Amino acid sequence: MAYVLGHHQYGKAEVRVVRVYRDTDPHELVDYNVSVALQGDFADAHIEGDQAKILTTDACKNTVNAFAKEHGDAARQPETFALVLARHFVRDVPQVSQARVQIEAYPWDRAHGTPHGFVRRGDHVRTTTVTVRGDDETVVSGLRGLTVLKTTDSEFHGFYEDRYTTLKPTNDRIMATEIQAQWLHSVTETGWEASFSAVKTAITHSFANAYSYALQHTLWEMGQAVLDAAPTVSEIRFSCPNKHHFVVDLSPFGLENPNEVFHADDRPYGLIEASVLRAEGPGRSDAFDPGQAW
């Protein structure tokens, strides 16, 4: 039987780099987890065991650390840092045809107004995925770990039922989820911080204020709000678990429970996913990192 090598890539995953900016008073810092994945003319490494074209993963790590110093201004924002890294690997390493750089950015807040003390913010992680293929460049921003909840203005009823359906319809429930979102930009240069802030505000404002008929409906409303608020965003993708809150039966204790006491159940959970994109433009699925499943 004959065999061929399929999809393959390699790189350095989760390079932890913190950059302190001492040229400002008070100091500033960024805290990144950077992953690099390279594609190109690397078949011989798999088929022949020939490493002549392999840029070592250690060199990828060293590049990330060196660029945090050499390209300090770019490193202030995860999108610009990912862009200069990905462009370097494609333009300066001849055998690399595509570079994908992912960054998790951990936000820090100043501690009680002190100039050099910080407290890490725990409400979300900011993410970036940049892909460079020749002159084709895509920038995807995102966030994960943003947990939101509202105590009313959410219902779920009228759903399809079969012999295994036991869930009771409800006209009033707690709605809670942990938002993971990624959004594709139509540009590679913009005010990244302002854009991120606008998208995050649109997501949280829509979640809190829009009446929800289901978590699916909430994703649709949040997606529209993002596209209205951020003109450079062409598509947004959500992956949101339904963080179930079940009303506790207090009748054995002679107590009524009019949606006041709940059991928060962490698993299993419904997982709702959807993308919302502008009708006038095609999506760019290749811009989003598909992970190990490609």
ZAVEX-619064 format. One record per residue: residue number from 1; x, y, z of N, C-alpha, C in turn. Coordinates in nm, 3 decimals, padded with zeros to 5 digits. Layout:
// ZAVEX-619064
TISE  pos   n.east  n.north     n.up  ca.east  ca.north    ca.up   c.east  c.north     c.up
TISE  NUM        X        Y        Z        X         Y        Z        X        Y        Z
...
//
This chain:
// ZAVEX-619064
TISE  pos   n.east  n.north     n.up  ca.east  ca.north    ca.up   c.east  c.north     c.up
TISE    1   00.085  -00.120   00.000   00.000    00.000   00.000   00.088   00.124   00.000
TISE    2   00.036   00.228  -00.066   00.108    00.356  -00.070   00.050   00.452   00.033
TISE    3   00.136   00.537   00.086   00.093    00.633   00.188   00.144   00.772   00.152
TISE    4   00.069   00.871   00.194   00.111    01.010   00.176   00.100   01.082   00.309
TISE    5   00.183   01.180   00.327   00.180    01.261   00.448   00.070   01.365   00.436
TISE    6  -00.017   01.371   00.534  -00.124    01.469   00.534  -00.083   01.598   00.604
TISE    7  -00.183   01.665   00.659  -00.158    01.791   00.727  -00.050   01.775   00.834
TISE    8   00.041   01.869   00.838   00.143    01.866   00.943   00.189   02.009   00.972
TISE    9   00.220   02.031   01.096   00.273    02.159   01.141   00.348   02.136   01.271
TISE   10   00.425   02.233   01.310   00.497    02.222   01.437   00.530   02.362   01.485
TISE   11   00.575   02.371   01.608   00.613    02.499   01.665   00.636   02.488   01.813
TISE   12   00.632   02.601   01.880   00.651    02.606   02.025   00.521   02.654   02.089
TISE   13   00.471   02.577   02.184   00.344    02.612   02.248   00.367   02.670   02.387
TISE   14   00.288   02.770   02.419   00.279    02.827   02.553   00.412   02.880   02.605
TISE   15   00.466   02.975   02.532   00.584    03.049   02.578   00.535   03.161   02.669
TISE   16   00.569   03.154   02.795   00.523    03.255   02.891   00.622   03.370   02.894
TISE   17   00.576   03.487   02.857   00.663    03.604   02.855   00.591   03.723   02.917
TISE   18   00.657   03.789   03.008   00.606    03.912   03.071   00.700   04.025   03.034
TISE   19   00.645   04.133   02.983   00.725    04.249   02.942   00.689   04.368   03.030
TISE   20   00.790   04.420   03.100   00.771    04.538   03.185   00.822   04.661   03.110
TISE   21   00.741   04.765   03.107   00.779    04.891   03.042   00.821   04.989   03.150
TISE   22   00.953   05.006   03.162   01.008    05.093   03.266   01.031   05.236   03.216
TISE   23   00.999   05.257   03.086   01.014    05.393   03.033   00.894   05.479   03.064
TISE   24   00.798   05.424   03.136   00.680    05.500   03.178   00.676   05.503   03.330
TISE   25   00.617   05.604   03.382   00.600    05.614   03.527   00.455   05.656   03.553
TISE   26   00.372   05.567   03.603   00.405    05.436   03.659   00.437   05.333   03.551
TISE   27   00.501   05.224   03.594   00.536    05.117   03.502   00.411   05.055   03.439
TISE   28   00.430   04.996   03.320   00.326    04.918   03.256   00.379   04.776   03.234
TISE   29   00.288   04.681   03.220   00.332    04.546   03.189   00.229   04.474   03.104
TISE   30   00.278   04.378   03.026   00.190    04.285   02.956   00.232   04.144   02.994
TISE   31   00.138   04.052   02.998   00.160    03.915   03.043   00.099   03.823   02.939
TISE   32   00.184   03.751   02.866   00.138    03.673   02.751   00.173   03.525   02.763
TISE   33   00.091   03.443   02.702   00.118    03.302   02.677   00.112   03.284   02.525
TISE   34   00.226   03.263   02.461   00.239    03.269   02.317   00.265   03.129   02.260
TISE   35   00.188   03.094   02.157   00.207    02.967   02.087   00.229   02.994   01.938
TISE   36   00.329   02.927   01.881   00.367    02.943   01.741   00.349   02.811   01.669
TISE   37   00.281   02.811   01.554   00.266    02.691   01.471   00.308   02.724   01.329
TISE   38   00.399   02.646   01.274   00.455    02.671   01.142   00.416   02.560   01.045
TISE   39   00.383   02.600   00.922   00.362    02.506   00.813   00.455   02.543   00.698
TISE   40   00.491   02.444   00.616   00.579    02.472   00.503   00.644   02.346   00.450
TISE   41   00.766   02.360   00.404   00.838    02.252   00.338   00.910   02.167   00.443
TISE   42   00.832   02.089   00.517   00.888    02.011   00.627   00.860   01.861   00.612
TISE   43   00.819   01.819   00.494   00.784    01.677   00.476   00.903   01.586   00.500
TISE   44   01.023   01.629   00.460   01.141    01.543   00.474   01.170   01.507   00.620
TISE   45   01.134   01.596   00.709   01.157    01.567   00.851   01.074   01.447   00.895
TISE   46   00.952   01.435   00.840   00.867    01.322   00.875   00.906   01.197   00.797
TISE   47   00.925   01.212   00.667   00.940    01.096   00.578   01.083   01.042   00.578
TISE   48   01.181   01.133   00.577   01.321    01.091   00.565   01.398   01.105   00.696
TISE   49   01.338   01.172   00.795   01.413    01.200   00.916   01.519   01.306   00.896
TISE   50   01.501   01.389   00.793   01.598    01.493   00.757   01.553   01.625   00.818
TISE   51   01.633   01.680   00.908   01.594    01.801   00.982   01.653   01.929   00.923
TISE   52   01.704   01.922   00.801   01.778    02.036   00.745   01.694   02.162   00.736
TISE   53   01.563   02.149   00.720   01.478    02.266   00.705   01.399   02.299   00.832
TISE   54   01.425   02.227   00.937   01.350    02.248   01.062   01.412   02.362   01.143
TISE   55   01.340   02.471   01.155   01.374    02.574   01.252   01.335   02.519   01.388
TISE   56   01.427   02.511   01.480   01.398    02.443   01.606   01.288   02.513   01.683
TISE   57   01.214   02.435   01.759   01.111    02.496   01.843   01.175   02.583   01.950
TISE   58   01.298   02.550   01.989   01.370    02.636   02.084   01.396   02.773   02.023
TISE   59   01.427   02.777   01.892   01.445    02.906   01.825   01.314   02.984   01.821
TISE   60   01.202   02.914   01.806   01.072    02.982   01.811   01.052   03.050   01.947
TISE   61   01.085   02.976   02.054   01.074    03.033   02.189   01.165   03.154   02.204
TISE   62   01.289   03.141   02.159   01.384    03.252   02.171   01.339   03.374   02.092
TISE   63   01.276   03.350   01.977   01.226    03.462   01.896   01.118   03.538   01.972
TISE   64   01.028   03.465   02.035   00.922    03.530   02.113   00.983   03.619   02.221
TISE   65   01.078   03.566   02.296   01.139    03.644   02.403   01.218   03.764   02.351
TISE   66   01.294   03.742   02.242   01.373    03.852   02.187   01.284   03.961   02.128
TISE   67   01.177   03.921   02.061   01.087    04.020   02.002   01.015   04.103   02.108
TISE   68   00.996   04.046   02.226   00.933    04.123   02.334   01.019   04.244   02.370
TISE   69   01.150   04.234   02.348   01.241    04.346   02.369   01.260   04.427   02.242
TISE   70   01.295   04.360   02.130   01.327    04.428   02.005   01.206   04.500   01.944
TISE   71   01.087   04.448   01.967   00.965    04.507   01.914   00.873   04.543   02.032
TISE   72   00.930   04.618   02.125   00.859    04.649   02.248   00.728   04.722   02.226
TISE   73   00.726   04.818   02.132   00.602    04.892   02.107   00.494   04.799   02.053
TISE   74   00.533   04.708   01.962   00.436    04.612   01.909   00.384   04.520   02.018
TISE   75   00.468   04.488   02.114   00.429    04.393   02.218   00.328   04.451   02.317
TISE   76   00.301   04.579   02.309   00.203    04.639   02.401   00.062   04.585   02.377
TISE   77   00.033   04.538   02.255  -00.097    04.481   02.223  -00.077   04.340   02.166
TISE   78  -00.156   04.243   02.206  -00.135    04.106   02.159  -00.150   04.093   02.007
TISE   79  -00.240   04.170   01.947  -00.259    04.160   01.802  -00.134   04.205   01.726
TISE   80  -00.078   04.319   01.765   00.040    04.367   01.693   00.161   04.280   01.721
TISE   81   00.173   04.226   01.841   00.284    04.136   01.872   00.274   04.008   01.790
TISE   82   00.153   03.952   01.780   00.135    03.831   01.700   00.164   03.857   01.553
TISE   83   00.128   03.975   01.504   00.153    04.008   01.364   00.302   04.014   01.333
TISE   84   00.381   04.083   01.418   00.524    04.094   01.388   00.593   03.958   01.398
TISE   85   00.546   03.873   01.489   00.603    03.740   01.499   00.570   03.656   01.376
TISE   86   00.444   03.652   01.339   00.403    03.569   01.225   00.468   03.618   01.095
TISE   87   00.474   03.749   01.077   00.539    03.803   00.956   00.686   03.763   00.951
TISE   88   00.753   03.766   01.065   00.894    03.728   01.069   00.914   03.584   01.022
TISE   89   00.836   03.491   01.075   00.857    03.351   01.042   00.831   03.325   00.893
TISE   90   00.731   03.391   00.835   00.699    03.369   00.693   00.799   03.440   00.602
TISE   91   00.840   03.561   00.638   00.923    03.641   00.548   01.073   03.613   00.563
TISE   92   01.114   03.569   00.681   01.257    03.553   00.706   01.304   03.408   00.710
TISE   93   01.213   03.314   00.715   01.250    03.171   00.713   01.196   03.114   00.582
TISE   94   01.281   03.089   00.481   01.233    03.060   00.346   01.139   02.940   00.336
TISE   95   01.158   02.839   00.417   01.078    02.718   00.404   00.943   02.726   00.475
TISE   96   00.914   02.836   00.543   00.787    02.853   00.612   00.688   02.922   00.517
TISE   97   00.575   02.857   00.492   00.472    02.915   00.406   00.357   02.975   00.485
TISE   98   00.338   02.928   00.608   00.232    02.982   00.693   00.278   02.981   00.838
TISE   99   00.245   03.088   00.908   00.270    03.095   01.052   00.141   03.137   01.121
TISE  100   00.108   03.065   01.225  -00.007    03.103   01.307   00.043   03.126   01.449
TISE  101   00.015   03.244   01.499   00.058    03.281   01.634  -00.066   03.306   01.718
TISE  102  -00.075   03.236   01.828  -00.185    03.254   01.923  -00.130   03.312   02.052
TISE  103  -00.202   03.409   02.106  -00.160    03.471   02.231  -00.278   03.476   02.329
TISE  104  -00.253   03.430   02.448  -00.343    03.456   02.560  -00.284   03.572   02.639
TISE  105  -00.361   03.677   02.659  -00.314    03.795   02.732  -00.388   03.801   02.865
TISE  106  -00.311   03.803   02.973  -00.369    03.805   03.107  -00.368   03.949   03.159
TISE  107  -00.485   04.008   03.178  -00.489    04.150   03.218  -00.456   04.170   03.366
TISE  108  -00.387   04.280   03.393  -00.353    04.320   03.529  -00.404   04.461   03.554
TISE  109  -00.450   04.485   03.676  -00.494    04.619   03.719  -00.396   04.672   03.824
TISE  110  -00.388   04.804   03.829  -00.302    04.864   03.931  -00.360   04.842   04.070
TISE  111  -00.273   04.818   04.165  -00.315    04.785   04.301  -00.330   04.912   04.383
TISE  112  -00.452   04.951   04.408  -00.484    05.060   04.501  -00.412   05.190   04.468
TISE  113  -00.397   05.216   04.339  -00.338    05.342   04.297  -00.187   05.350   04.311
TISE  114  -00.122   05.239   04.348   00.024    05.242   04.360   00.087   05.241   04.221
TISE  115   00.205   05.302   04.207   00.263    05.315   04.072   00.318   05.185   04.015
TISE  116   00.360   05.091   04.099   00.428    04.973   04.048   00.371   04.842   04.101
TISE  117   00.256   04.846   04.167   00.191    04.725   04.217   00.072   04.689   04.131
TISE  118   00.052   04.559   04.110  -00.054    04.512   04.021  -00.130   04.396   04.085
TISE  119  -00.256   04.385   04.046  -00.339    04.271   04.085  -00.395   04.211   03.956
TISE  120  -00.374   04.081   03.940  -00.422    04.019   03.816  -00.575   04.012   03.815
TISE  121  -00.632   04.058   03.705  -00.776    04.056   03.686  -00.820   03.915   03.650
TISE  122  -00.924   03.866   03.714  -00.962    03.727   03.693  -01.090   03.706   03.617
TISE  123  -01.148   03.813   03.559  -01.280    03.796   03.499  -01.276   03.745   03.356
TISE  124  -01.159   03.747   03.289  -01.150    03.695   03.153  -01.003   03.686   03.111
TISE  125  -00.980   03.612   03.003  -00.851    03.607   02.936  -00.873   03.660   02.795
TISE  126  -00.787   03.750   02.752  -00.794    03.804   02.616  -00.713   03.715   02.522
TISE  127  -00.765   03.687   02.404  -00.697    03.597   02.312  -00.679   03.662   02.175
TISE  128  -00.579   03.612   02.103  -00.550    03.659   01.967  -00.499   03.541   01.885
TISE  129  -00.546   03.530   01.761  -00.494    03.434   01.665  -00.463   03.509   01.536
TISE  130  -00.335   03.512   01.500  -00.291    03.577   01.377  -00.235   03.471   01.284
TISE  131  -00.277   03.474   01.157  -00.227    03.381   01.056  -00.173   03.460   00.938
TISE  132  -00.051   03.427   00.898   00.014    03.492   00.783   00.050   03.384   00.682
TISE  133   00.001   03.402   00.559   00.037    03.315   00.446   00.077   03.407   00.331
TISE  134   00.203   03.423   00.309   00.247    03.518   00.207   00.198   03.657   00.240
TISE  135   00.121   03.715   00.147   00.064    03.848   00.170  -00.072   03.843   00.236
TISE  136  -00.125   03.724   00.256  -00.257    03.710   00.318  -00.242   03.706   00.469
TISE  137  -00.306   03.800   00.537  -00.296    03.810   00.682  -00.436   03.821   00.742
TISE  138  -00.460   03.745   00.848  -00.587    03.754   00.920  -00.561   03.773   01.068
TISE  139  -00.646   03.852   01.131  -00.636    03.878   01.275  -00.769   03.843   01.339
TISE  140  -00.764   03.753   01.436  -00.882    03.715   01.514  -00.855   03.750   01.660
TISE  141  -00.939   03.834   01.716  -00.931    03.866   01.859  -01.034   03.782   01.934
TISE  142  -01.023   03.781   02.066  -01.120    03.702   02.139  -01.107   03.717   02.289
TISE  143  -01.192   03.646   02.359  -01.186    03.637   02.504  -01.244   03.504   02.546
TISE  144  -01.207   03.460   02.663  -01.265    03.339   02.722  -01.269   03.355   02.873
TISE  145  -01.353   03.275   02.935  -01.362    03.276   03.081  -01.445   03.390   03.137
TISE  146  -01.525   03.456   03.052  -01.608    03.567   03.099  -01.742   03.511   03.145
TISE  147  -01.759   03.497   03.275  -01.880    03.438   03.332  -01.984   03.546   03.360
TISE  148  -02.105   03.524   03.306  -02.213    03.622   03.319  -02.340   03.550   03.364
TISE  149  -02.426   03.625   03.431  -02.550    03.568   03.484  -02.653   03.678   03.497
TISE  150  -02.779   03.643   03.470  -02.888    03.733   03.504  -03.001   03.651   03.567
TISE  151  -03.072   03.714   03.658  -03.165    03.642   03.744  -03.305   03.630   03.686
TISE  152  -03.332   03.698   03.575  -03.465    03.691   03.514  -03.452   03.732   03.368
TISE  153  -03.565   03.756   03.303  -03.568    03.792   03.160  -03.512   03.681   03.074
TISE  154  -03.533   03.557   03.116  -03.493    03.442   03.036  -03.597   03.332   03.052
TISE  155  -03.633   03.270   02.941  -03.729    03.161   02.944  -03.683   03.050   02.852
TISE  156  -03.748   02.934   02.865  -03.716    02.822   02.776  -03.836   02.727   02.776
TISE  157  -03.909   02.730   02.667  -04.027    02.643   02.656  -04.062   02.628   02.508
TISE  158  -04.157   02.541   02.480  -04.197    02.517   02.343  -04.100   02.431   02.265
TISE  159  -04.009   02.363   02.335  -03.907    02.282   02.269  -03.965   02.146   02.227
TISE  160  -03.897   02.082   02.134  -03.935    01.950   02.086  -03.921   01.848   02.200
TISE  161  -04.017   01.759   02.211  -04.013    01.657   02.315  -04.023   01.518   02.255
TISE  162  -03.944   01.425   02.310  -03.957    01.284   02.275  -03.973   01.204   02.403
TISE  163  -03.964   01.074   02.395  -03.991    00.989   02.513  -03.888   01.008   02.623
TISE  164  -03.772   01.066   02.590  -03.666    01.085   02.690  -03.663   01.226   02.747
TISE  165  -03.755   01.310   02.706  -03.757    01.448   02.754  -03.818   01.455   02.893
TISE  166  -03.741   01.508   02.987  -03.792    01.526   03.124  -03.787   01.672   03.168
TISE  167  -03.714   01.756   03.094  -03.700    01.896   03.134  -03.836   01.965   03.130
TISE  168  -03.867   02.041   03.234  -03.993    02.112   03.242  -03.978   02.251   03.179
TISE  169  -04.075   02.295   03.102  -04.071    02.430   03.045  -04.071   02.535   03.157
TISE  170  -04.011   02.649   03.128  -04.010    02.757   03.226  -04.025   02.892   03.157
TISE  171  -04.096   02.981   03.220  -04.112    03.118   03.170  -04.022   03.217   03.242
TISE  172  -03.948   03.170   03.343  -03.860    03.260   03.418  -03.750   03.175   03.482
TISE  173  -03.625   03.203   03.447  -03.516    03.122   03.498  -03.389   03.207   03.509
TISE  174  -03.292   03.156   03.582  -03.157    03.213   03.580  -03.091   03.176   03.448
TISE  175  -03.029   03.275   03.384  -02.948    03.251   03.265  -02.803   03.278   03.302
TISE  176  -02.717   03.179   03.283  -02.576    03.196   03.316  -02.493   03.119   03.214
TISE  177  -02.377   03.175   03.180  -02.286    03.108   03.089  -02.145   03.163   03.109
TISE  178  -02.048   03.091   03.057  -01.909    03.138   03.053  -01.874   03.160   02.906
TISE  179  -01.858   03.284   02.869  -01.847    03.319   02.728  -01.706   03.295   02.676
TISE  180  -01.698   03.221   02.567  -01.577    03.215   02.486  -01.615   03.269   02.349
TISE  181  -01.546   03.372   02.305  -01.579    03.436   02.177  -01.452   03.467   02.101
TISE  182  -01.461   03.456   01.968  -01.353    03.496   01.879  -01.413   03.577   01.766
TISE  183  -01.347   03.687   01.730  -01.403    03.769   01.623  -01.294   03.806   01.523
TISE  184  -01.333   03.798   01.395  -01.243    03.822   01.283  -01.250   03.968   01.241
TISE  185  -01.132   04.030   01.224  -01.124    04.168   01.178  -01.110   04.173   01.026
TISE  186  -01.164   04.276   00.967  -01.148    04.298   00.824  -01.023   04.379   00.793
TISE  187  -00.949   04.419   00.896  -00.826    04.498   00.880  -00.717   04.435   00.966
TISE  188  -00.593   04.476   00.940  -00.481    04.430   01.023  -00.418   04.546   01.100
TISE  189  -00.478   04.663   01.091  -00.433    04.777   01.171  -00.555   04.853   01.221
TISE  190  -00.565   04.867   01.351  -00.672    04.944   01.413  -00.633   04.969   01.557
TISE  191  -00.715   05.040   01.629  -00.692    05.059   01.772  -00.738   04.934   01.846
TISE  192  -00.647   04.841   01.868  -00.686    04.711   01.920  -00.749   04.719   02.058
TISE  193  -00.695   04.800   02.145  -00.750    04.811   02.280  -00.892   04.866   02.277
TISE  194  -00.914   04.973   02.197  -01.048    05.032   02.187  -01.145   04.934   02.123
TISE  195  -01.098   04.860   02.022  -01.184    04.763   01.956  -01.223   04.651   02.052
TISE  196  -01.126   04.600   02.127  -01.156    04.494   02.224  -01.256   04.542   02.327
TISE  197  -01.235   04.663   02.378  -01.325    04.717   02.478  -01.467   04.733   02.423
TISE  198  -01.480   04.778   02.298  -01.611    04.795   02.237  -01.684   04.662   02.222
TISE  199  -01.609   04.559   02.181  -01.671    04.427   02.163  -01.714   04.370   02.298
TISE  200  -01.626   04.376   02.397  -01.660    04.322   02.529  -01.781   04.394   02.588
TISE  201  -01.786   04.526   02.573  -01.900    04.602   02.624  -02.028   04.563   02.552
TISE  202  -02.020   04.545   02.419  -02.138    04.506   02.343  -02.189   04.369   02.387
TISE  203  -02.097   04.276   02.412  -02.136    04.142   02.456  -02.207   04.148   02.591
TISE  204  -02.145   04.212   02.688  -02.202    04.213   02.823  -02.330   04.295   02.830
TISE  205  -02.335   04.407   02.758  -02.456    04.490   02.758  -02.573   04.414   02.696
TISE  206  -02.547   04.348   02.584  -02.653    04.273   02.519  -02.701   04.158   02.607
TISE  207  -02.606   04.085   02.667  -02.646    03.975   02.755  -02.735   04.025   02.868
TISE  208  -02.696   04.135   02.929  -02.769    04.183   03.046  -02.905   04.242   03.012
TISE  209  -02.918   04.302   02.893  -03.037    04.380   02.864  -03.135   04.314   02.766
TISE  210  -03.088   04.226   02.680  -03.178    04.165   02.581  -03.257   04.051   02.645
TISE  211  -03.387   04.048   02.620  -03.470    03.937   02.669  -03.429   03.810   02.597
TISE  212  -03.418   03.699   02.669  -03.368    03.575   02.611  -03.477   03.469   02.606
TISE  213  -03.496   03.411   02.488  -03.587    03.298   02.471  -03.513   03.164   02.476
TISE  214  -03.382   03.171   02.473  -03.294    03.054   02.483  -03.152   03.106   02.476
TISE  215  -03.054   03.025   02.517  -02.915    03.068   02.504  -02.879   03.085   02.357
TISE  216  -02.939   03.005   02.268  -02.917    03.024   02.125  -02.958   03.165   02.082
TISE  217  -03.072   03.209   02.130  -03.121    03.343   02.098  -03.028   03.450   02.154
TISE  218  -02.975   03.426   02.273  -02.884    03.522   02.334  -02.757   03.538   02.250
TISE  219  -02.703   03.427   02.198  -02.584    03.436   02.113  -02.612   03.519   01.988
TISE  220  -02.728   03.502   01.930  -02.766    03.580   01.812  -02.773   03.729   01.845
TISE  221  -02.833   03.762   01.958  -02.845    03.902   01.999  -02.707   03.961   02.029
TISE  222  -02.622   03.887   02.097  -02.488    03.938   02.128  -02.407   03.957   02.000
TISE  223  -02.419   03.864   01.906  -02.344    03.876   01.782  -02.384   03.999   01.703
TISE  224  -02.513   04.027   01.694  -02.558    04.147   01.625  -02.506   04.273   01.694
TISE  225  -02.509   04.271   01.826  -02.462    04.388   01.901  -02.315   04.415   01.874
TISE  226  -02.234   04.309   01.865  -02.092    04.325   01.837  -02.070   04.385   01.699
TISE  227  -02.138   04.334   01.598  -02.120    04.384   01.462  -02.166   04.528   01.449
TISE  228  -02.267   04.567   01.527  -02.311    04.706   01.527  -02.207   04.797   01.593
TISE  229  -02.141   04.745   01.696  -02.051    04.829   01.776  -01.911   04.837   01.719
TISE  230  -01.870   04.737   01.641  -01.731    04.729   01.594  -01.728   04.715   01.442
TISE  231  -01.710   04.824   01.369  -01.717    04.819   01.223  -01.607   04.736   01.157
TISE  232  -01.495   04.714   01.225  -01.388    04.634   01.164  -01.407   04.484   01.186
TISE  233  -01.507   04.445   01.261  -01.533    04.303   01.286  -01.628   04.250   01.179
TISE  234  -01.588   04.143   01.111  -01.671    04.087   01.006  -01.744   03.960   01.049
TISE  235  -01.696   03.894   01.155  -01.758    03.771   01.202  -01.721   03.750   01.348
TISE  236  -01.816   03.696   01.425  -01.787    03.660   01.563  -01.841   03.520   01.589
TISE  237  -01.763   03.442   01.661  -01.800    03.305   01.696  -01.808   03.290   01.847
TISE  238  -01.914   03.223   01.891  -01.935    03.200   02.033  -01.936   03.050   02.063
TISE  239  -01.881   03.015   02.178  -01.895    02.881   02.234  -01.928   02.900   02.381
TISE  240  -02.052   02.867   02.418  -02.102    02.904   02.551  -02.171   02.787   02.619
TISE  241  -02.118   02.741   02.731  -02.188    02.639   02.808  -02.306   02.700   02.883
TISE  242  -02.411   02.623   02.894  -02.526    02.667   02.973  -02.500   02.628   03.118
TISE  243  -02.470   02.726   03.201  -02.441    02.699   03.342  -02.575   02.687   03.416
TISE  244  -02.620   02.563   03.430  -02.754    02.537   03.478  -02.769   02.574   03.627
TISE  245  -02.882   02.635   03.656  -02.923    02.663   03.794  -03.063   02.602   03.813
TISE  246  -03.070   02.499   03.895  -03.195    02.427   03.914  -03.262   02.471   04.044
TISE  247  -03.392   02.496   04.036  -03.468    02.535   04.155  -03.472   02.418   04.252
TISE  248  -03.433   02.443   04.376  -03.431    02.338   04.478  -03.572   02.315   04.532
TISE  249  -03.610   02.189   04.542  -03.741    02.152   04.599  -03.733   02.160   04.752
TISE  250  -03.796   02.264   04.806  -03.795    02.283   04.952  -03.924   02.236   05.018
TISE  251  -04.012   02.172   04.938  -04.142    02.128   04.993  -04.127   02.027   05.106
TISE  252  -04.023   01.939   05.106  -04.010    01.847   05.221  -03.991   01.919   05.353
TISE  253  -03.952   02.046   05.347  -03.930    02.123   05.470  -04.044   02.221   05.496
TISE  254  -04.153   02.204   05.420  -04.268    02.292   05.438  -04.244   02.433   05.389
TISE  255  -04.152   02.447   05.292  -04.116    02.580   05.244  -04.149   02.594   05.096
TISE  256  -04.195   02.712   05.057  -04.212    02.743   04.916  -04.080   02.799   04.861
TISE  257  -04.061   02.783   04.731  -03.938    02.833   04.669  -03.973   02.898   04.535
TISE  258  -04.018   03.023   04.541  -04.054    03.093   04.416  -03.930   03.148   04.344
TISE  259  -03.848   03.057   04.289  -03.727    03.095   04.215  -03.630   03.178   04.299
TISE  260  -03.605   03.131   04.421  -03.513    03.204   04.508  -03.390   03.122   04.548
TISE  261  -03.405   02.992   04.565  -03.294    02.906   04.606  -03.267   02.807   04.492
TISE  262  -03.139   02.803   04.447  -03.102    02.722   04.331  -02.982   02.634   04.365
TISE  263  -02.973   02.525   04.292  -02.852    02.442   04.291  -02.777   02.471   04.162
TISE  264  -02.652   02.519   04.175  -02.568    02.546   04.058  -02.494   02.418   04.021
TISE  265  -02.526   02.364   03.904  -02.470    02.236   03.861  -02.365   02.261   03.755
TISE  266  -02.245   02.205   03.771  -02.136    02.237   03.678  -02.127   02.140   03.561
TISE  267  -02.183   02.020   03.573  -02.180    01.924   03.463  -02.281   01.813   03.487
TISE  268  -02.334   01.754   03.380  -02.313    01.792   03.240  -02.379   01.926   03.208
TISE  269  -02.343   01.983   03.097  -02.399    02.112   03.061  -02.429   02.117   02.911
TISE  270  -02.529   02.194   02.876  -02.553    02.221   02.735  -02.443   02.311   02.682
TISE  271  -02.397   02.284   02.561  -02.293    02.365   02.498  -02.349   02.422   02.369
TISE  272  -02.365   02.553   02.366  -02.428    02.620   02.253  -02.321   02.698   02.177
TISE  273  -02.314   02.678   02.045  -02.213    02.743   01.962  -02.279   02.803   01.838
TISE  274  -02.232   02.920   01.799  -02.288    02.986   01.681  -02.192   03.094   01.635
TISE  275  -02.199   03.126   01.507  -02.126    03.240   01.454  -02.225   03.337   01.390
TISE  276  -02.194   03.464   01.399  -02.275    03.570   01.338  -02.181   03.653   01.251
TISE  277  -02.216   03.670   01.125  -02.128    03.742   01.034  -02.209   03.834   00.945
TISE  278  -02.140   03.929   00.888  -02.206    04.026   00.800  -02.250   03.957   00.671
TISE  279  -02.370   03.988   00.627  -02.428    03.920   00.511  -02.353   03.950   00.383
TISE  280  -02.288   04.068   00.376  -02.228    04.108   00.250  -02.094   04.044   00.224
TISE  281  -02.037   03.974   00.320  -01.903    03.919   00.300  -01.897   03.772   00.339
TISE  282  -01.818   03.691   00.266  -01.802    03.551   00.303  -01.720   03.537   00.430
TISE  283  -01.741   03.429   00.501  -01.662    03.403   00.620  -01.522   03.358   00.585
TISE  284  -01.435   03.358   00.684  -01.298    03.310   00.667  -01.272   03.205   00.774
TISE  285  -01.323   03.085   00.749  -01.305    02.979   00.848  -01.159   02.949   00.874
TISE  286  -01.074   02.968   00.772  -00.933    02.938   00.788  -00.861   03.035   00.880
TISE  287  -00.926   03.145   00.917  -00.864    03.242   01.007  -00.873   03.198   01.152
TISE  288  -00.969   03.111   01.182  -00.990    03.066   01.319  -00.911   02.939   01.344
TISE  289  -00.846   02.932   01.457  -00.765    02.816   01.488  -00.855   02.696   01.514
TISE  290  -00.844   02.590   01.436  -00.930    02.473   01.457  -00.877   02.377   01.561
TISE  291  -00.757   02.403   01.612  -00.701    02.314   01.713  -00.651   02.184   01.653
TISE  292  -00.637   02.084   01.737  -00.582    01.956   01.694  -00.669   01.889   01.588
TISE  293  -00.798   01.920   01.586  -00.887    01.855   01.489  -00.873   01.916   01.350
TISE  294  -00.793   02.024   01.336  -00.772    02.094   01.210  -00.902   02.147   01.156
//
